[in-house]
Amino acid sequence: MVKLKKHLKENLLEIYLAAFSFLFSSWLMFSTFSYKAGSMLIATKAWSDFASSIPLIRSFSFGVNFPPEYPLFPGEPIHYHFIFFAFVGLLEKIGVRLDYALNIPSTIGFLSLLLVIYFLAKKLFNSASVGFLSVIFFLFNGSLSFIEFLKLHPPSINLLESIVSNKVFPSFGPYDGKIVSAFWNLNIYTNQRHLAFAFFLSLFIILVLLTPILTKKKLNPLIPAILGICLGFFFFFHLAVLLSTVIVIIALAILFKELRIPALIMLSVGGIISIPQYYYLQSGGESFKPLISIGYLAQNGLTFFSFLRYWFLNLGFHTILIPLGLFLATKKLRKIFLAFFLIFILGNTVQFSPEIAANHKFFNYFMIIGVMFSAFALVKLWSFKHYLKPVVVILIFFLTLSGIIDFFPIYNDSKIELPDYPVTKDIEWIIKNTPPDSVFLNTQYLYDPASMAGRKIFLGWPYFPWSAGYDTHKRGQLRDEILATDSKTVSCHLLKQSKIDYLEINFLEPNTDIAFMSNVYKEDFSPIYKNNGYQIFEIKNNCR
């Protein structure tokens, strides 16, 4: 009992960190998505992303989605990492309410990420202070987006009130035309619910791999094999994080001979498990092929100085402190940093999806390690000379100011109420009266009733499947051809050929993206379900 009390006292700050991490992670996830009286309450800043996530979850909970297909673009193997959402769907399928099914794994993932950041930084630099600072720098980004905020809210006695009541991110590049990226604030973790868990698993695997370097103890060969199994299933968990992890592991194995056998075991086991997944993806239609793209979002009018300017505005004083931390670090730590720095180079040279902005994951991942070196530099400066302490305090202020400002738009965000099954009759009818593996030709996009019921729709909001590498242009043309034909015979032929089971049309709210809709569906097709302007047509009965 005495030993336990002593241990708790020695680790009191870490206990506080764990408690804070749990409470903050829970608040972050549950405040942005919840459930009340049969309706989903979705934060406005998560509204668009959840229009993709919820249909994917529901395809596993209310629908049948095996072998997995993207429910917003059925007909070929899924290109999107789906395992996290399949797990959430399984939880809902066995009776866990959707908000708990999604928020609990999301909370665990974010909590685990905060803790692994602390322990990895503490292990690398043998300093709890570096660990705590690394967590703070991760939560509150060091970009210079506060400059954009101060342009709109010049310093005054009301500045603090302006920060606390703020509802808009001061910079949301490239979507608002500004330079500082939209992907530094916590919004990416509330919207991309699988990302924090993926980062955690990656860093945990690397932390274990580094054991021979950090503790001088050899790894039992069974441990790399087990981690290799985790790595193998990463293929469908998060492709970008898998690629980052593999690159770091290979680089570490090259730089440290002690890690070569554990890394070889890990990569071999992971590779064997990944091969069937790779061939499954390749069995479908053409997907996006990686291409050389220099400069990330700074590539327009790219020069050496515009590149430096872009990253200085996005990383702030980390661009100075990371090199300083490297200078002060040991040779071993520099090698470890180099392995992660390859990810920064990769994100600036190769485009892996149709939207270059999606490369943000590589920079988020790299900066988890980058901020550790900034934290190390500041801890060293604090210990060097007494007169440097005020400088350290000022630097910490400017390294967290943008993150603090970015926190309040999430805190102050309002919710959009989305009626769900069984409150919405359309969703309820589809669940009860159509096979779970049905495909619907839809004439509306976001939160389509068939999607909410776990059914696949022929073409969801084009941005989602397009960004995952699907040919949305070709499918959009086929959809328009089906809806525009004046011939029932031609319509039925195309519907059957496209393996569509049901057609849903909302005559009161037509999709403005559809060029023209023929009257053949009003005149020659009989609906199986009607609710005001919303109608569902069963293809089998109408096209005999």
N, C-alpha and C positions, 0 to 999 in steps of 0.2 A: 504493500500500500504506500509506503514511504517512497519507494522507487517510482511508482506510478505518478505520485504527486510531483516528484522532482522532474520526471520526464515531461509532464504536462506544463510545468512552470517554464522549463527550458524551451518548449515549443509553443508557448502561448501565442506568439505573433502568427505562427503558421496555422494554429487553430482558428484565430480570428480571420486569417486570410481565407481559409476553407469555408468558414461560415459566411463571410461576405460574398465569396464567389458563388456559393449556393443560392443565397438570397438574391443577388444581382442577376444571376442566370435565370432563375425562376421568374423574377419580375420581367426581365427582357422578353422572354418567350410568351408568357401568359398575358402580358399587357398588349401584345401585338396581335394575338389571336385567341379568341375565347368563344364560348357558346352560351346562349341564353334563350330559354323559351322556344327551342326549335329553330333558332337562327344563329348563323355564324356571325361573329363580330370581328371584322378584319380591319386592321389599321390601314389608313389610306395609303401609306407608303409601302405597304405589303400587298395592296390590292392586285396589282398587275401580275406580280410573280406568283401569287397564290392561285391565279387563274390557270396556271400551268400545273402547280403542285397538287391541288385538290383533285383534278381529273385523274392524275397519275395515281394518287392514293386510292381513290374510289374505284379505279379499274382493278385493284387487287381486293378491296373490301366488299364492294357491291357487285363487281363484275368478275369475269374470268379472263385473266391476262397471262396465259402461259401456252406456248413460249411467249416471252414478253414482247409486246409491241408498244409504240408510243401512242397513247389513246387519242392524241390530237392529229395523228397521221398513221392510221393502221395500214396493214398490208405488207410490211417488211419489218425485219428485226429492229428492235429499239436501238437508237444511237446514244441515248441519254442514260447517265448512271442512275439506276433505279432502286438499288437494294434498300437504301434507307427508307424510301417511300413505300416499298413493298412491305417492309417490316411494320411501318405505321398502319398500312392497310390491313395487315394481318391482325394487329391489335384491335382495330375497329371491327374487323370481321368476327372476333371472338367476344365482342360486347363492350369494349372500352370506348367511351365517348370520344369523338374525333379530336376535340381540343386536347384532351389528356393524352390520347394516342400520339399526337404530334408534338405537343409541348414537353412531355416528360423525356422522350429521347433527345429532343433539342436542348433541354436544360442540362441533361447529363453530358451531352457533347460539349456544350460551351463551358460548363463547370470543369470538365476534365481538361479542356484546352487551357484554361487559366492555371490550373494546378500543374500541368506538365510544363508550361512556360516557366513557372516559378522554379520547379525542381530541376529542369534542364539548365536554366541560368545559374542556379545555385551550385550545381555540380560542375559546370564548366569553369566558373570563376571562383568557386569555393567561397561564396559570399551570399548570405541571405539578403543583404541590401541590394545587390545586383538583381536578385530574383524578384524582390518586391517592386523595384523600379521598372523592371521589364514588364511586369503585369500592368502597371500604371500606364506605361508608354504604349502597350498594346491596346488598352481600353480607350485611351484618349490620344488620337493620332497627332503627329507632329507636323502636319502640313501647314502651309501658310494661308489656308483658306480664311483665317481670321481677318486678313487684310481686306477681303471682299466684304466681310461683315462690317468692318469699321468704315468702309466707304458709305454704307447705308446708315450706319449708326455711329457717327463720330463720337469720340470720347466726351462724356458729360456725366453729370451726377445721376443721370438715368440709364447709364450704360449697363449696369448690372441687371436692372429690371428688364432692359431690352434683350439681354442674353437669356434670362430665365423664362421670359414669355415668348421667345422665338419659336416659330413653327416651320421655318424653311431653312434647308441647308444653304449656307452662303455660297458654296460652289458645288456644282453637280456636273462637272465635265465628263464627257464631251457634250452631254445632252442639253446643257444650257449655254454652250458656247464659251465656257470659262476653262481655264487651264487645269486647275486642281481637280483631280479625279473624284467621281462620285463614290469610289469604292474604298475609301479610307474609313468612313464612319461605320458604326455598328449596324447600320441598315442592311449591310450585306449578310450579316449573320441571322437577322430576323427574317429576311426574305429567302436566302439560300440555306434552308435549315440543316442540310447535310454537311455544309462546309466546315463548321467548327469541329464536328465529330471526325471528319476526314483529316483535318490538320492535327487533331489530337492523336489519332492512331498513327499517323506518319511520324510525328515527333517522338511518340512513345517507342516505336520500333527503332528509331535512330538512337534514342537515349540508351536503350538496352544494348544495341550494337556497339555503342561507344564504351561499354563497361570495361573491356580490356585496356582501353586508353586512359580512362578516368580513375579506375581503381586498381589497375595492374592484376586483376583477376581474370582467368580464362573463362570463357562461356562454355557451359555444357552444350554439346552439339545438338541436344534435343531442343534447346531454347531457340536457336536460329531456325530450326525446322518448323517449330510452332509459329514463329513470327512469319516464316515464309508462307504458311497456310493463310494467315491473315492478309499478307501481301497479295496472294493469288486472288482472293475474293475482292480485293480492292478494285479489280478491273471494272466491276459494275457498281462500285461504291462511289468513286470519283476519279475519273481518268486523268485529269490534270494533276491532282495530288499524287496519284500513283506514279505518273511520269516524273514528277519532282522527287519523289522518294527514291525511285530507282536510280536516278542520276546522282543524288547525294550519296547513296550507298556505294555505287560504283566508284565515285570520286574518292570517298573515304577509304575504300579498299585499295585504291591505287596509292593513296598518300600514306597509309599506315599498313605495314605488312602484317601486323597482329590481327587485322580485321579481315584479311583476305579469305581465310577458310570459313569463318562465320558468314561473311557476305555471300560467298559462293553457295553455301548450303541454303541460305535464305532465298537468294535469287533463283536457284535451281528448283526448289520446291514451289515457289511462287509462279515461276514460268510454266511448270507442268500444269498447274491448276488454271492458269490464264489461257492456255492454248485453246481449249474448247470454246471459251468465251470469245476469243478473237475470231475464230472461224464462224461462230454464230453471227457476229456482226458482219463479217465479210459475205455471208450468204444472201444478204439483202441487196437493195439497190445501191447505186453510187452514193457515197458520202463525201463530205468535204475532205480534200487532201491538204496536209500542211504545206505552207509555202513561205518563202523568205519574205519578211516584212520588217524593215529596219526602223527602229525608233518608237515603236508602240504608238501612243496617241500624239507624240510630238513629230510624227513623220511628215506632216504637211509642211513643205518649205523647210525640210530638215537641214540644219547645219550643226556643227559641233557646239556652237554657243546656244542655239535654240534647244538642243538636247539637254545641255547642262541647266539651262534656265527652267525647262520643264520639270526636271527631277529636283531641282532646288526648291521650286514652289510646292512640289508634291511631298517631298521628304523633309523640308525645312532644315533645322539645325542638325538633324541626323546626318546630313551630307557632310558635315564637318566632324561630328562626334564619332561616327562610325570609323572613319580613317584614324582618328586619334585613339580610339579604343584598340584598333588593330596595332598601332604603333606601340602601345603600352602592353599589349598582350604577349603571351609566350608564343614560341614557334608552333607548338602543338595547336593552340587556339587559332592561329592564323590559318593553319591547314584546314581546320574544321570550317572556318568561315569561307575559305575558298570553295569548298564543296557546295556550300549553299549559294555562294555568289554566282555559280554557274546557272542557277535558276533565274537570277536577275538578267543575266546575259541572254538566256533562252527566251524570256518574255519580250526582250527588245529586238529579237532577230527572227523569230518564227511565229507565224500565225496559224493557230490550230483549229479555228472555227471561222465561219463567214464573218463574224463580228470581231474585229481586232480587240475591242474593249474587253472581251471575255478573257483575255490574257491577264487581267487584273489578279487572278488567283495566284499566279506565279510571284507577283510582287507582294501580295499580302503574305504569302508563305515566306519569302525571303526576309521580309521586314520583321517577322517574329524573331529571327536570329539577329537581324541588324540592330534592333533596339536593345538587345542584350549587350552589344558592344558599346552602344551609346551609354547605357546604364553603367557599365564597367568604367568607362572614361570619366563619368561624373563622380563615381565613388572614389576613384583615384585622385581626381582634382580636389575633392573634399578633404582627403587625407594629406595632401601635399603641403599646402600652406593655409594658414588661418584666413588670410585675406582673399582666398579663392572661394570661400564658402558662399558669400553673397552672389558671386558669379554663377555658382552651381544652382542656387535657388532661382535666379533669373532665368537660366537656361531651362530648368524644369518647368517654369511657368510658361515659357514660349513653346516648349515641346508638348504641352498639354492643352494650351488655350484653344486651339481649333477643335480638339476632341471634346472639350467641355462645351463649346458652342454647338457642336454637332450633336451632342447628347440631348439637348432640349427639344429639337424638332421631333425626336422619337418619343420623349417624355410627354410632350404636349399634343401628340398626334391624336386625331379623332378617329372614330370607328365607323365603318360602313356595315350596315346590317344586311345580311344575305339570308333570306328565308330558305330553310333546308327541308329535306324529307323528315317527317311526314307533313310539315306545315304546307309545303308547296304541292298541290295536287298533281301537277305535270310530272314532277320527279317521282312521286309516290306511284303514279300509274305505270310509269316506265319500269320501275323496280319490280312491281308485282305482275306485269303483263308481258314482258319481253325477256327472251333468253339473255343470261348474263354476258354472253360473248357477242351480242349483236353489234352491228355497225350501222350508224345513222348518218345519212346525208343531211347536214345541217345548213340552215340559212341564217344562223346567228353564231356569234363567236364566244365571248367571255362568259363563263359560268352558264354554258348551255345546259338545259335540263337533262339531256341525255348524258352529258359529261358528269353532271352532279350525281347521276344515278349509276355511275360506274361503267357506262357503255362507251364504246369508241365512236368518235365522230370523224367523218371523212376528212375534214380539214378544219383544224382549230385556228385560233388567231395566228396568221401566217408567220409572225415574228418568232413564235416559239419553235415550231418545227424547222423554220429556215435557219435559226441560230444553231440548231442541233445538226444541220447539214442535210436536211431533206429538200427535195426538189418541189418547193411549194408553188412555183410558177406553173409547172406542168400540171400539177393536180388542180390548181385554181382554174386553169383553162378547161380541164375535163369537167369540173363541177359546173362551170358556166355553160358548157355545151349541154350537159344533162338538163339544167334548169331552163335553158332557152329554147329547146326544141319544141316545135308545134306538133310533133308526131308522137303519139303514145307508143307506137311500135319501136321507134328509135330510142325513146326514153327508157323503155323497159329493157331493151338490149343493152344500153349503156349502164343502167343500174345493176343488172345481173352480172355483166362483165366486170364491174367494179366491186362485186361482192358486197353490195349494200343491202341490208335487210329491211331498213325503215327509212322513210323520208320524213323529216319534220320541217314544217314551214310556219313561220309566224307572219301571217298576212298583215297584222297591224304594225309590226316593227320589222320591216324588211331590211336585210343587210345591204347597206349602201355600197359595199364593195362588189356586190353582184351586179353585173352590167344590165342584165335583163332576165325577167322570169316569165315564162310562157303561161298562158291561161289553161294549158292542157291539164294542169294538176287540179285546178278548180272545177273544170268541166268534165274530165274523163277519169279522174281518180276518186275513189271513195275513201274518206278517212276512217281509221279505226278508233280514233280518239279526237275529241274536239273540246277546246276550252277557250272560248272567245275567238281570238284570231289565231291561236296556236293550234295546229293540227298535225296529227301523225298518220302516215300512210304506210301500210304494210305492203312491201313489194311483192311478196309471194301471192297474196290475194288479188292484187291489182294487175299483175303481169303473168297471167296463166297462159 
